[in-house]
Amino acid sequence: MLSCLMFHGRMIGVSTVIGFLLGYSVAFHPTASDSSEAVLEDIPASTLIYVSDYFSFVGEDHKGHVAFALDNNRGRDGDAYQAEHFLVLHDERQGWVKLAGNGLFQNIKGELRTIPDSPFFRFQGTPRTGLTIKSDVNHLTLRVDPIPERTKNRHNDAATWMGSAPAVLVWNERTIPGRVIYEYLMMPQFNRLTRTYWGMWKEFQGFYLLADHSNDIYVHSQLSERIAPLVGKLLGFVAIDDKTEPMKDLKVEVLEHDLALGFYRWPTAWRITWTGSNGPITLSLSVIDRNGIGNWVIGGFSMGILRGELDDVGTKHTIYGLAELII
């Protein structure tokens, strides 16, 4: 996963990037967060803990594609509780659109199992049972179907899981059908909102992709030995018609780079290969628009919009989505 760790947990957040250095039309089926049927993750009794829920939406209407990423982080350090949003939105015609809500906010109720509401976003339901995310100030509502688990891992007391599901984004006057790729992360004895973990992340490249309007592809590649036991150096899943498909012998190859403002370069094109149920698959991706979030001279953090093509044993599929790059 892991942007979960990166973005959310992964990056240090917009306000502390240097220190980290490292929907209306179709109502899906949200369940109220206080419902007895709500499915909540187990949280260990630790006075130092970090939890993250990350939603990456990609959809399309008659005006084009829209991509929206919202990372919801919270933590505890002793008797103090913290919370943070990180968010980006990209419109195919307008480019990157500035939204309100980036940064830290007060976790007044000390919420860890559920996503705390903020002055900018309200949450109803759970990822496993269906969720509605509403932001009046941004004129935005995201409705997500119940999210099935497609990959998961535990290491010691830490846990991650990922899934994907249909979703609808209502933004201004537009109703945009699409898909959400979701990441959950829980790490006790860790809280990047209050502490600095030098060198925790190393060359994280995460891809959140929509294939032919209704199928999902997630892939990440990262080189940090410290987090490899939890998130792996290579990880991916494919969901075709909401069924998780095998992804064997995964390989990520960077084909092209651009100069960066520092002693590093941004990857801009990739070839990703694996073996699926029908045979060998090749995914070609290129960045068409990049948003620089943070730069610390020897590395940086960016979000990018990707276009590409997937070749599944001769059958071609169009690809559009988000890239998260921590170099």
Secondary structure, 3 states (H helix, E strand, C coil): CCHHHHHHCECCCHHHHHHHCCCCCCCCCCCCCCCCCCCCCCCCCCCEEEEEEEEEEEEEECCEEEEEEEEEEEEEECCEEEEEEEEEEEECCCEEECCCCCEEEECCCCCCCCCCCCCCCEEEEECCCEEEEEECCCCEEEEECCCCEEEEEEECCEEEEEEEEEEEEEECCEEEEEEEEEEEEEEECCCCCCCCCCCCCCCEEEEEEEECCCEEEEEEECCCCCCHHHHCCEEEEEEECCEEECCEEEEEEEEEEEECCCCCEEEEEEEEEEEECCEEEEEEEEEEEEEEEEECCCCEEEEEEEEEEEEECCEEEEEEEEEEEEC
